[in-house]
Amino acid sequence: QVQLVESGGGSVQAGDSLRLSCVISGDTFSYYSMGWFRQAPGKEREFVVAISWSGGRTSYADSLKGRFTISRDNTKNTMYLQMNSLKPEDTAVYSCAATTKVRELDKIYSYHYWGQGTQVTVSS
């Protein structure tokens, strides 16, 4: 079955940058759209950004557009999230997800597979 593993999280100061990675394995035949979600303490899990299999279509949460950038390299089965100008409010567990769907990629229910998550902590 499909497995996803995130990496790249850590503790940084406000204004710093991080790049998260998500490696998908277990299925080399399906075309997966992928996305990032995050969950902060006391808050519900929220959509961050999604990308189509080819990388030609992306969808960002309005509040994050301009600071975060999603990309993928299918030859490496890897998706990336470049996070710039980090703010304390970005502190959360970031999880990657994959789906065979091509619509409603900002919705949690659209995704079939999830990674375990990686912690991002931003201090002021």
N, C-alpha and C positions, 0 to 999 in steps of 0.2 A: 504494500500500500504506500501511499504518498506520505512523505515526512518532510517537515520544514524545520530548519534550525537557524535561529537568529544569532548574530554576534555584533560586536562593536559598541555596545553600551558602556557606560561608565559615569564617573563624576567629573563635572567640569564647572567652570565659572561662567557667569553670564557674559555673553558675547563670543564665547568659544564655538567651535564647530565639532561635529562628530559625523562619521559615516557608518550607518548600520548596513549589515549584509544579511541576506536571507538565502540559504541554499535549499533547493527543492530536489528531492531524490525519490526513487521508488517507482517512477512512471516516466518512461522516455517517449511515450506515444501520444499523450494527450496535449492539447494546446490550452494552457492555463492563463487566465487573467490572474493578476496578483494585486495585493493591497497591503497597506499598513494601517493598523489601528493602535490606539493607545488608551490606557486607563490610569488615571491618577487616583490617589486615595480619596475616598468620599465621593467619587464621580463615577458615572457610567462609562463604559467603553465607548469611544468615539472614533469616527472615521478620520483618517489623516490624508491618505492619497491612494489612488489605484492606477494600474497600468495594464493595457492590453498585452496579449501575448507578443505581438510584433513590436511593442513599444510606441506605436504610432498614435495611440490615444491615451491621454492621462486625465485624471480628475483629482483636483485638490480641494481640501477644505478651504473655504474662503479666507479664514483667518491665518492660514499658513502659506498661502501662495506668495512667492517672492522670497521666502526664507528656506523652504524645504524643496528639494528636487528629487523626483523618483526616476530611476533608470533600471535597465536590466540587460544582462548579457546571457542570451540563451545558450551560447556555446559552453558557458560555465554553469548553467542552471542556477544563476544567481541574480537576485534583485537587490538594489541598493536604495538607501535613503540618505541623501546628503542633507545635513541639518546645519544651517548657518545662523549666526546671530542668536544663539540660544538664549532663552529667557527662563527664569524660575518657573513660570507657568507651564513650561514644556516638560517639567518633571513628571515622569510616568513610566509604566511598563509598556514597552512597544512590542507589538506582536505582528508577525507577517501571516498572510493567509493566501490561499489559492482556490480557484474555482474554474469550472468549465463554462460558467455563464459569461455573457458579454454585456449584460445590462444590469442596472441597479447595483453597481459595484461599490457604491457607498453604503450599502446595507449589510449589516452583520449576517443576516439570514441568507445572503447570496453565496457565502463561502463554505466549501466542503472540508477544507483542511486548515489547521492552525499550528503555528509553532508555539513553543513554550514561553516566549517573551524574553526581552532583555531590558534591564533597568537603565534608565537615563535619569540622572540627577543633576540639576543645574542650580548652583548656589549664586546668590547675589554678592 
